[in-house]
Each structure stands twice: as structure tokens, then as C-alpha cells.
Amino acid sequence: MPSTCPELAVATAAIAARSKPWRLPAGVAFPLLAAVLFAFFFAASAPSPLFVVFQHAWGFSSSMLTVAFAIYAIALLISLLVAGSLSDHIGRRPVVLAALVLQAVAMGLFLWAHDIGGLIVARVVQGIATGVASGALSAAVVEAAPASRKRLGALITSVSPLAGLAVGALLTGMAVKLTGQPVMLVFGVLAVVFAIGAVVVLWMPETVTPRAGALASLVPRVSIPVQARAEFARGLPAFVVVWALGGLYLSLAPSLMLHVFGVDNGVVNGLTVAVLSGMGAIAPTLLGRFAAPRPAIVGMASIALGVALLLASLATRSLALFFVGTAVAGIGFGGAFSALVQTLAPLAQSHERGELFAAIFVVSYLAFSLPAMLAGFLVKPLGLLATVEGYAAVLILIAVAGAWSQWAVLRRNRLPLSG
């Protein structure tokens, strides 16, 4: 009888292995999840160069244009508040899968939209999908990173959105300029990409053990782990200024190109976002040799300087200066955000990480949507130029305040700025 015990154990293990569904290796899952995160933000900026096309075709006002932009962020925010921590309870995979299916539907709605109402509906569904995905997908990327390189996961989580915004705006702008059916091309391809992504996620390994409390987690709330609260509070000005800057570019930059600089070109419209986000995507590498909180300080100083150059470009009608200012601000756009995410992510336990990323995105998307929507409604009474100048002045003040807050940490710890 004892001799049969090892055989029985081997047979039991073999049966268990056969009954366990096959999953992609972690080394494959990590880059694929990062690519899915990239695709969500590619899709987020893809409509921006098309807004002017839609406006010409359907004849809606600039205020409605900013509503169509901002409604996405508001829908995202609501879904994030409801489902932001759901993946901490039921797992990352089912939440990301549901988000991908919703995102594929949203791309189809863009294809079928024939007026501003249809565009708003598509943006609402897109916002819900991205809100459902944001916390779960960001946490999944960090958790799928190699055990010895978790900081790489946090870095990719902060860079992928910026790179996605840059490439999405640029390629869509090129489609507007070079093809006769940019809407069909852009959203048709994205619909296929998200449908394929949903199939791939079915085979992704799960990184979270399900736990009780899933229904209770759907009650809207923002929760920040105790050990991360001080750093989170100190980073608030940076989160606000970074994403309010992004909201300005994604909503009003195409209008600035047309009405201030006299440029009606899809590629140039795409470049306004691509330069900002592209510089943001490479900024973490440029600032990576600095220890925290130095990248955040440099980042916010870059935003203040870049926005000041933007104001100078509007005063002089210099398109070249506009893009120089955009590039300088872009360094801060990515540098400050990435630095804060890399500081905060290690402070959360695995079962708290979804909630932490949800809180980060709640603040970010409030800053992304509300100032841009307010600016859109001020365009008519104040004029586009005066509205953007006022918006830019507020950004400079917040950036200076945020840099000072981080600088105080260095002074308190008596650390040199360099090194």
C-alpha cells in the first residue's frame, strides 16, 4: 500500500494540472498588458484631431466641442468611483475583459455617429470603459512585472498613457490629412484591436486572489492607503496641473491652431497633442537619474516655463514658439506624473493597489475634464484667446505652488537638489 502513495500523488497532480486552464506565461502577459493600457489611451486621444472635422461637418459650437471632450472624462470618473477597487475583490482579468468589450462597442458607436448627440454617446461609453479599466489594468501591469523589476511596472504604468495619447493624436491627425475616410479607418481599426485584446485577456494569468466585499466595493468612494496619504497629498498640485494641461491641449489646441495661428491641418492638430505627450513619455528616462522628489520639482518647473512660452507664442502668433513651449511643458507633463506614480505605487499592498490607482485617476480626470469644460463655456463670452490665456496663467500658479511643496521636502531633509 505505501508504494502506491507516490503514484497516487502523481496521478492527482496530473489531473489537477489538466483541470487548470492554460494561461500565458508572466513574461508574455506583462508586455501584452502594457500594450492594452497603451491602446486605451491611444483611443482616448484619437478623437481629438477629429473634433474639428466633426465640428465642420455637423456645425456645433466650441462649447459643445468641449462638452464632447469632457463628457468622456466625467463618465470615466463616475465608473472609476464605482468600479475602481472591484478588481481588488474579483480579480484583474474579469474587470479588464469587461472594459475591453465595452471599449470595442464604443469604437463602433463612433463609426455610427452622425451628429453631436451620437458623438457624446460614444464618448460616454468610451469613458465608462476606460474608467473600469484604469485602476485594474494599471495594477495588473505593476503586478505582472518581473519580481525584481516592480519599479519597471510602475514606470510603464505612468508612461504608457502618455505614449498612447501621443501616438493616438499623431496617427489620427495623419489619417485626417492623408485619407478620405479617417473616421472609418481610425475607429474601425481600434474596434478590431480591442476585440482581439478581449480574446487575449481570456488567457492572461490572474494576479489577485478573490476576496469578499465585491458588492460593498461598488459604493462610490475614494480610498488611499494610510501609508501613502502624505505623499499623495503632497503630489496633488502636480496631478492637477499635469492633467489640466492635458485637458487644455486635447480640447482647445485644434481651435487655437485654426483661429489664432490660421492653420487648418490634421497633422498639425495631431502634433499639438503628440509633442506634449511624446515628450512626456520620454521625460521619465531623462529625469530617471534624479531621486524623488527631484523629478517632480523639475517637472513642475518645466510646466511653468513651457506654459509661459505658450503665452508668449499666443502674443506673437509664433507657431514655432508654440511647439517649443509645448515640448518644454511636455517634459513636466510626463516627468512629474511618472515620478509621483513611481513613488506611490510601492507604498500600497497588492490588495490596496487598485484603490490607490483609482484615487490617482479620480484626481487626474477631475483636473482633466472640469477646467476644460469651464473653458469651453467661457470661450463665447470672453473669446478663445482670453480664455486660454487665463487658463494658462492658473496652470503656472499651480505648477509653482506644487514645485514649492516638493522643494520643502528637500529643505526639510536638507538634501541637495543635484545628485
N, C-alpha and C positions, 0 to 999 in steps of 0.2 A: 504493500500500500504506500509506504513513504516514497518509493521510486516513482510512483505516478504523480506525485505532487508537483514536481518541476514541470512535467509535461502538461498538467492541468493549468498551471500558471501561464505557460507559454501560449496554450490554446486560448485562454481567457484574454490575454493581452492582444492576441491576433484578432479575436472577434471584436474587441473594443476599438482597435485601430481601424478595422473595416467599417465599423458603425460611425466613426467620427468623420464628419465631412472634410474633404480636402480643402486646404487653404493655401494661398500664396505665401511663399517664404517672406520673412520680415524684410530681407534685403531688397525684395522686389516691391513689397507693399509700400515701403517708405517713399520712394520716388513717385510711385503712382498716386499716392495720397497727396503729395506735394503738387503734382500736376493737376489733380482735381481742384485743389484750392486755387491754383493759378487760373484755371478755367472759369471758376465762379467770378473772379474779379476781372478777367478778360471780358466776360459778358456784362459786368457792371458798367464798364466804360464804353462798350461798343455802341450804345445808343447815342452817346454824346455828340459825335460828328454828324449823326443823322438828324438831330433835333432841328437844325436849320433847314434840312431837306423837308422834314415833316411840316415845319412852320410855313415854308413856301408853298407846299402842296395843299395844306389844309387851312391856312390863313388864320391861325390862332395867335394870341398876343404873347409878348415876352413874359408876362406874369404867369400865363398858363404854361409856358415852357418850363419855368422854374417849378411849377406845381408838378408837372410830369416828371421832372428830375427828382424833386424832394419827396414825392409820394412813395417812391421806391425805398428811401431811407426810413421813412416813417413806418411803412409796412414791415421792413426788416427789423426795426426796433421793437415793434409790438410782438412779432414772432420770437425774437430773441428773448424778450422778457418772459414769454410763456414757456418756450421750449429750450431756453439757454442751458439749463442744467439737466435736461431729460436724459441726455446720453450718459451722465454720471450714474444713472439708475438702470437703464435698459441696454446700455452698450452704445458704442460709437457707430457700429455698422448699420443697424436699422435706421438710425436717425439720418445718417449721411445718405443712405439709399432713398429714403423718402424725399429728401431735399433734391436729389438728382432727378427724380421723376417729376417733381413739381417744376424744376428749372427747365426741363425739356418741354413741359406744357407751356411755360412762359414764352419760350422761344417760338413755339407755334402761334401763340397769341400775337406776338409782334408781326408775324407773317400775315395774319388775318386782319390786323388793324387797318381801318380805313378812315379814322378820324381821331381827334384828340381823346375822345372817350375810350376808344379801343386801345390807344397807346397807354392811357392811365391804368386800364385794367391789366394790361401786360406787365406794366411796371409794378403794380401791386403784387401780382403772383410772383414775379421775379424777386421782389423784396422779401416776401414770405419765405421763399425757397432759400435765399441767401442767409436770412436770419436763422432758420432752422439749422443750416449747415455750419454757420460761422464758429460757434463755440465747440461743437462736436468735432468738426474737421480740423480746427486748429489744435485741439487737444490730441486728436488721433495722430497728427503729424509729429508732434513732440514725442508721443509715446512709442511710435513706430521707429523713431530714430535709433541707431545703434546704441547699446547701453553705455558705451564710453563716450558718446558724442551727443548727449541730450541737448547741449547748448546749440549744436547744429540744427536740431529740430526747431528750437525757439527762433533761431536766425531765419530759417526758411519760412517759418510761420509769419514772420514780420516782413520778409522780402517778397514772398510770392504774391500777396495782394498788390504791392506797388508795381511789381513787374507785370502782373496781369493787367492792371489799369493802363500801364504804358503801352503794352503791345496791343491791347484791345482797341484803344483810341487810334493808334497809328495805323493798324491794318484796316480798321473800318474807314478811316479817312482816305486811305489809298483806294479802297473799294468804291467810295463815293466819287473819287476823281477819275478812276480808270475803268469802271464797269457801268453798264447801263442799268443793272438791277442790283444795287448794293444791298437793299433790304433782304431780298431773296437769298443772295449769296451769304451774307453775314449770319442771319438768323437760321437759315437752312442748315448751314454747316454746324452752328452751335447746337441746334436741336439734335443732330446726329451725334455730336461729341458727348453731350450729356446722357443720351440714351445708351451709348457704349459705356460711359462711366458707370451708369447704374448696373450694367451687367458685370463689369469688372469688380465693383464693390461687393457683389454677392460672394466673391471668393476671397475677400480680404479677411485676415485674422482679426479677431476681437481683442481689444487691449484692456477692456474693463470687465470685471466680474459683476453681473447684475445684482442689484440690491434693492431692498424695499424702499418705498417712498416715491415711486414714479408719478402717481396721481397728484400727490401733495406738491411735487416739484413744478407742476403746471400752473400753480398760483403765481401770478406775476410778482417778481421781487428781484432785487439786486443783492447778491451776497459776495463779500470779499473775504477770503481767509484772514483771520486775525493777524497772522504773521506778515501779511502783505499789505496791510492797510496803510501804514505810514508811507511806504514807497508809492503806493497808489495815489494817495492824497497829494504827495509832492509832485507826482507826474501829471496831475490833472491839467494844469495850464498847457503842457506840451501836447497832450491828447487833443485838447480843444483847438489849439492853434493849428496843429497839423491837419486835422480833418476839416476845419472850417476853411483852410486854404484849399484843400482838395475840392470842397463843395463849390467854392468860387470858380475854380477852373472848369469843373465839369458842367456847371450850369450856365455861366455867363461868358466864358472865354470865346466861344464861337461868335457871340454877339459883339464882343469887343473887336474881334478881327474884322467883322463886316462894317460896323458903324463908327469905329474910331480909326482903324487902320485902312479901311477900304479894301479888305481882302476877302474875296468870296471863293475859297478854295478848300476842298475837303481834306487834302493832305496837310495844309497849314493848320486847319482846325484840329486835326488829329495830333499834330505835333505839339500843340499847346499843352495837351494832357500828357503826351508821350515824353516830352522833355522833363516835365515836373516829376512824373512817376519814374521815368527811366533813371534820372539822377538819384531819385530816392532809392531805387533798387540797388544801385552800386554804392551808395553812401555808407552802408554798414561795413563794407570792405575798406573804404577809405578811412573810416573812423575806428576800425576794429582794434587798432593798436593802443587806443586810449582805454583806461579803466573807468568804470562808472564813478561819478555821474558826468564825466567829461564829454562823452559823445552827445548827451542831451544838451549840455551847455553850448557846445559848438553848433549843434543842430538848430537850436532856437535863435542863436545869434545869426546863423545863415538865413533863417526865415526872415528875421527882421531886416537884414541887409538886402535880401532878394526882393522883398516886397517894397522896400524903399526905391530900388531900381525900377520896379514895375511902375510905381507912381511917377518916376522921372520919365519913363517911356511914354506914359499917357500924356504927360505935359508937353513932350517934344514930338509926339507922334512917331517915335522911332521904333520900328518893328524889331530891329536888331537888338536894341536895348531891352525890349520886352523879353526876348528869349534869353538874353544874358541874365536878367533878373529871375526869370523862371528857373534857369539852371541852378543859380545860387540858392534860391528858395528850395529847390528840389533836394539839394544836399541835406538841408534841415528837415524836409518832409520825411525822408526815409531814415536819416540818421537818428533823429530824436525818437521817432516811433519804435524803431528797431531796438535802440538802447533800452527803452522802458520795458518792452516785451521781454527782452533777454534778462533784465533784472527781476521782473515779476514772476516769470514762469517757474523758476526753480523754487520759489517760496511757497508754492501750492503743492499739497499732496495729490496723488493721482485722482482720488475721488472728489477733489475740490477744483481740479483744473478746468473742467467745463464751465463751472460757475465763474471762475476768475476771468476766463476769456470772454464769457458773456458780459461781465461787468465792463471790461475794456471796450468791447464793441458797442455797448449801450452808450457810454460816454462819447465814443468816437462818432457814432451815427447821429446822435443828437447834434453834435457840432457840425457834422457833415450836411445835415438837412435843414435845420431851423434857420440858421443865418442866411443860407442861400435862398430859402423860400421868402424870408423877410425882405431880402434884397430884391427879389423879383417883383414884389408888390410896391417897392419904393421906386422902381425904375420909372413908372409913369409919372408920379408927382415930382420927382427930383431929377430925372434924367439918368441915362445909363452911366455916363462918366462920373457924375457927382456921387451916385450910389456906390460905384466900385471904389472911388477914392476914399469914401467914408469907411467902407468895409475894410480896405487895406490899412487905413490908419488904426483901426481897432485891432487888427491882426498884429501890427507892430507892437502896440502896447502890451498885448497878452504875451507875445514872444519875449519881450524884455522882462516882464514880470516872472515868467517861467524860468528864464535863464538865471535871474537873480535868486529865485528859490533854490535852484540846484547849486548855484555858486555858494550859497550859505552853508551847504553841506560841506563843501571843500574847506571853507573858512573855519567851520566848527571843528573839523577834524585836522585842521592845519596841514592840508595836503597841497603840494604844488600842482599847478594846472597841467604842466607838461610831465611826460613820463608815464 
